[in-house]
Amino acid sequence: MSCSALRFLAFALCPLSGCVAYNEQCQALVDNPSEKVATLGADLWLDRPNARHAPNALGQAVADSFVDVFAASAKPVDFAVLNGGSLRAEGLCGVTRNIVRANATGLTNGVLHEILLFENLVNAVDLTEDEVMAVMEHSVERLFAVPAPIISPAGSFLHVSKEVQLVVDCSRPPLSRITSLRIKGELVEKPGRVNKRFRMALSEFLLGGGDGYTMLAGPGKDPTRSPQLAQRFGGVDSNIAADYLRKNKIVDPLKLDPLRMDLQNCAKSVAPSN
C-alpha cells in the first residue's frame, strides 16, 4: 500500500485536525521518512525556550523556505516568518525530542514532519509598514527580560527569514521593544509611510489571527492585499521546508544565523537537558 493511502487510513489516529498522520510505530506517514533532508551544523534544540524565546536554526530555515516557494510566482515575497509554536518537541504519540543531534543521520524527512506537526498551509499577503511593525512587536512582547527565568514562553515568537534584521530591547515596555527593523536592507519606519507595502509569507494559522495576530486577519481577507496560497507541494509548510532543505543540505549545513535577530537585555535560553 502506498504511503499516501496509509496516510489516509491513519488520519483518524491524529489527535488534532490538520496534524500529520502516523502509523502504529509512531512514524510520520510521509514518503521516504528516513531520507536525510539536512546536515546539521550543530545540535538542534527544540524545547520551548529554544523554539519560543530565541532564534532557532530550523525556524530560520523554514522561514527561508516560505520565501523560496514564492520566488517564481507573479508576486515574490519580501520576507517570511514562522511562529515558534509550530516547532514541536513532542513528536508523535507523545514522544518528546528536545534535541536532534548533529550526527551522520542529520535531520530526516520523517523527523522534520514530526517537528512541523500541524501541516499548516503557507500564504503570502501585502502588509502596510505599520502592520509589519505591529506583527514584529507582538512577536517579542512576551519575551522575558533579564534576570527573569523563562517560564511558558509564547508560541507567538517569530523566526524570521534572511531578509530581516531585527534589534529588540527587552528592557523596554512591551509593544515598544523594537529599536531597529530592516527588511532587505530597508529601514521599516515608525510611524509607517502611508503607501509603503511589504509582502510577507506566513502560515494560514497566523493569517487567520492565530497566536494573537489579530492585525493579520483583515488583510488576509482583503483582495487588495493580494492574499495567495503557495502553489507548490500542496502549499504545506513541512513539504515546502523539506524541499528547500533537500536542495541546500550539501552546500549549506543547517546552522543558526545570528545576524537576523539581536535580543538585548532578554533572558537567555540554554541547552535542554535531553
N, C-alpha and C positions, 0 to 999 in steps of 0.2 A: 504494500500500500504506500502511496506517495506521502511525502511529508505534509503537503497541503491537505490531503484527505485526513491524515491523522490529526492535524491541527483543528479541523472542523469537528471531528469526533470528540476531541478532548476539551473543546471550548467550555463545555458545561462545568468542568472542574475549576475553571478560573474564578476566583472569588470576587473579582472586580470587573465591571463592564469595561471592555476595551483593553484589558491587560493581556499579555502574551499567554498563550496556552502552553500546557506542559503535559508530559506523559507520566506513567506510573513510576518511572525512575526519577521524577522531578528534573527532567531535562527540557530545556526550551525546544518547542517543536518548530525548528527552523531548518532550512536546507543547510547542509554542511556545518553542523554545530561545532565540530572540533576544528574547523578551519581557523588558522591564525589570521586575524584581520589587522593586528597592530603589534609592533615591537614596543615594549615599554622601556623608556629611558630611566625610569625609577619606579619603585613600588607605587601602585595606585591606591590611594586612601579613599574609602567610600563611606566611612562613618559620618554621622550627621554634622559634627563640627567641621569636617573637611569637605563636605558636599554643600553645606548651607551657610558656612561662615568664613570661607576662604576660597580663593581661586583654585580650580581643580583642573588637572591636565585633560581629563576626559571631557569634562564640561566644556572646556575651551574648544576641544576638537569637534564636539557635537555642534557647537555654535558655528564653527567654521564650515561644517558640512551643510548647514542650512543656507549659508551664503553661496556655497558651491552649487547646490541644487538649482538655484535660480540664476546662475551665471549666464546660461544660454537662453534665458527667457526674454520676452519682449521688454520686461522691466526688471533688470537685476536689482538686488537689494544693496543698501549701503552698509548694513551691519546686521548681526543676528544675536539673539540671546537664548539661553536655556535656563529655566528655573532650577535651583538646586534640589527641589523636591522631586525632580524627575530622575535623579541619580539614586538608585535604591541599593542599599547594602543587604536587604533582607533576602533577595533572591526568590527562588520558587520553593513552595512547600515549607516556608518558614526557615529555610537555611540562610544564616547570616554570613556575609562575605565582606568584612570590613577592609580587607587588603587583597589586592590582586598582585601577586609577586612578579617582579621584573626578572623572569627566567626565560628559558628557551621556549616555553609554551606561549608566552605573551598573552595577549587578550584574544580569546577565541570568539567566534561568531555567536555561539550559544551563550557564553557569559555576557557578552555585550547586550544581547536581547533580554537577559535576565536583569541586568542593571537598568536598562531603559524598558521598564516592565509594562508601561501603560499603552504603548503603541499610539502615541499622540500624532495627529496629522499636523503637518508643517504648513504655515501660511505666511504670506507677505502682505504688508499694508503700509500706506503712506501716513506719516505722523507729522504733526507740527513740531516746531522746535520746543515749545512749552510742554507738549505731551511727552517728547523724548526725555526731557529733564524730569518730568513728574514720574515717569517709569523708573528712571535710574535712582531718583531719591527714594522711591518706595522700596526698591531693591535693597537699599542699605539702611533703612530707617530702624530696623530691629537688630542691627549688629550691636554687640556688647562692647562698651568702652573699657579699656584697661583701668583698674585691675580686676574688673568683674569676671567671674567664671562664665563660660559659655554653657548656658542651660536651655535646652529645647530651642535651638536656632530655627528660624523661619525658612520654610521651603521657598519663599518668595525671593530669596537672594539669587541674583542673576550671574551666570557665567557668560562672558562676552566674547565675541569673535575678534579676530586680529585687527580689525579696522578701528577698534575702540581703545582709547587711552583715558583712564578714569582715575582721578585722585579723590580720596574720601578721607575726611577727618571725623573720627567717631567721638571726639570731644565736643563737637558742635551738636546743637539740638537736632532731633530727627526732622527730616524734610528740608534741612539746610546744611547737609553734611558734605555735599559735593563742592569741592573747591576748584575743580577743573574737569572738563569733559570734552574730548576731541573725537570726532568720527572722520576717518580717512584724512586725518591731519587738520580738519577744520574745527575751530572752536565753536562749541554749542553755547549760544549766548543766553543770558537770563537777565531780564525777560527776553523771550524769543522774538525773532523777526516775524512779522505777520505773514509774509509769503514764503517763508523757508520751510521746506519739507525734507524729511529723511525717510527712506524706505527700509523697514525693518522686517526680518524674518523671525518667526516665533511659533510656538505651539498653538494649536487650536484652543487648548485649555486656557492659556493666558489671554488669547484674543477674545475669549468669551467673558473675561473679567475674573478668571480664577486667581487664587492666591492674593486677592485684594487688588488686582489690577483693573479696577473699575473704569479707569480712564481709557482703557482699550476697547471696552465693549461697544461704545458708539462708533468709533472708526471702523471696527470690524464689520459693521452692518451698513456702512456708508459707501455707496458705489463710487462716489467721487474720490474716495481714498484708494481705489483700485485694489480691493482685497482679492487675493489669489491663492489658491491651493497649489502646492508643489505637485507637478505632473509626473515626476519620475518615482519609481519604487513604491507606487501606491500612495505617495505622499506621507509615508510612515516614518517617524523620526529614527527608529532603530535601523531600518533598512537603508535610509539615506546616510546615516552615520557609518554603517558597515561598508558601504560602497566607497565613501570618502576615505576612511581609514585604510581600506584594502589598497587603494590607489597610491597611498603615501607611506605605507609601512616600511618599505625598503630604504627609501632615501631620507625619511624623516621619522625617527622613533618618537613615540608619544612622550612628551615631556612638558612641564609647566612653562608658560611664557610669563615671566614676572613683569613685563612692561605693560600689560593690559590694565592692571589694576593695582594701585598703590593705596593700601589701607593703613592710614596713620592713626595712632592712638586707639587702635582697635584691639580687642582681645585676640590672642594668637592661638590658633589651632595647633595641636600636637599630634604625633603619630598615634594611631589607635593601638590598643593592646593586642589585638589579634585580627 
